[in-house]
Amino acid sequence: MLNKQFRSIIERLNTFRDERDWDQFHHPKDLAEGLVIEAGEVLEHFLWKNNVELEEHFKNKENKAELAAELADTLHFILLLAEKLQIDLDEATKAKLVESGNKYPIEKSKGRAVKYTKLT
């Protein structure tokens, strides 16, 4: 079951959607496409910038607000897609952490950015 914050966000998203009769457009494929498009808009903020330039970029309140809006859009699509397909994100996250813990044991992966298939 999703926590109260996510449940509240989903309820607000559903109300917004339903007031506009948009559920007819919210097929899983379309929600997945929207998710990728919004994630690309997040990525635009990082394109062609090194870490120093990024730090300066996000000191600008307008840039940071734009990124926040894109992150919110991305989260909205994730939540709507999960709900449409009846995926419990809390349970999926817990299961993924267990799976990742098995792939990336602390003693082999701590401080290393190496894919699990390359850990020795």
C-alpha positions in Angstrom: 0.0 0.0 0.0 1.3 3.5 -0.8 2.0 5.8 2.0 -0.4 8.7 2.7 1.6 11.3 0.8 1.7 9.4 -2.4 -2.0 8.3 -2.0 -2.9 12.0 -1.5 -0.9 13.0 -4.7 -2.6 10.3 -6.7 -6.0 11.4 -5.5 -5.3 15.0 -6.6 -3.9 13.8 -9.9 -7.0 11.6 -10.5 -9.3 14.5 -9.6 -7.4 16.8 -12.0 -7.6 14.1 -14.7 -11.3 13.3 -14.2 -12.4 16.9 -14.2 -10.9 17.1 -17.7 -12.1 13.7 -18.8 -8.6 12.7 -19.6 -8.7 9.1 -18.3 -9.6 8.1 -21.9 -6.1 9.2 -22.9 -4.2 7.6 -20.0 -3.5 4.2 -21.5 -0.3 2.5 -20.0 1.6 3.0 -23.3 0.8 6.7 -23.3 1.7 7.2 -19.6 5.0 5.4 -20.2 5.7 7.6 -23.2 4.9 10.7 -21.1 7.2 9.5 -18.4 10.1 9.2 -20.8 9.4 12.6 -22.4 9.3 14.2 -19.0 12.5 12.4 -17.9 14.1 13.8 -21.1 13.0 17.3 -20.0 14.8 16.7 -16.7 17.9 15.7 -18.6 17.9 18.9 -20.7 19.0 20.8 -17.6 22.2 18.7 -17.4 23.1 18.6 -21.1 26.5 20.0 -21.9 27.3 21.1 -18.4 30.1 19.9 -16.2 29.6 19.8 -12.4 30.8 23.3 -11.8 28.4 24.7 -14.5 25.6 22.6 -13.0 26.2 24.1 -9.6 25.9 27.6 -11.1 22.9 26.6 -13.2 20.9 25.5 -10.1 21.8 28.5 -8.1 19.4 30.3 -10.4 16.0 30.1 -8.8 14.2 30.0 -12.1 16.3 27.0 -13.4 15.8 25.2 -10.1 12.0 25.8 -10.3 11.9 24.5 -13.9 13.7 21.4 -12.8 11.4 20.9 -9.9 8.4 21.2 -12.2 9.9 18.5 -14.6 10.6 16.2 -11.6 7.0 16.6 -10.5 5.8 15.8 -14.0 8.0 12.7 -14.0 6.7 11.6 -10.6 3.1 12.2 -11.7 3.5 9.9 -14.7 5.2 7.2 -12.5 2.4 7.3 -10.0 -0.4 7.3 -12.6 1.2 4.4 -14.5 1.7 2.4 -11.4 -1.9 3.0 -10.4 -3.2 2.2 -13.9 -1.4 -1.2 -13.8 -2.1 -1.8 -10.1 1.5 -1.9 -9.1 2.2 -1.2 -5.4 5.2 1.0 -5.5 6.0 0.5 -1.8 6.2 -3.3 -2.3 8.0 -2.9 -5.6 10.6 -0.7 -4.0 11.1 -3.1 -1.1 11.5 -6.0 -3.5 13.9 -4.0 -5.7 16.1 -3.1 -2.7 16.4 -6.8 -1.7 17.2 -7.7 -5.3 19.8 -4.9 -5.5 21.3 -5.9 -2.1 21.8 -9.4 -3.4 23.4 -8.1 -6.6 25.5 -5.5 -4.8 26.8 -6.9 -1.5 28.4 -4.2 0.7 31.7 -6.1 0.9 32.1 -6.1 -2.9 30.4 -2.8 -3.9 31.1 -0.2 -1.2 32.6 2.9 -2.8 32.6 1.3 -6.3 30.5 2.3 -9.3 30.8 -1.0 -11.1 27.9 -3.1 -12.6 27.1 -6.1 -10.5 28.3 -8.5 -13.2 31.8 -6.9 -12.9 32.1 -7.1 -9.1 34.9 -9.4 -7.9 
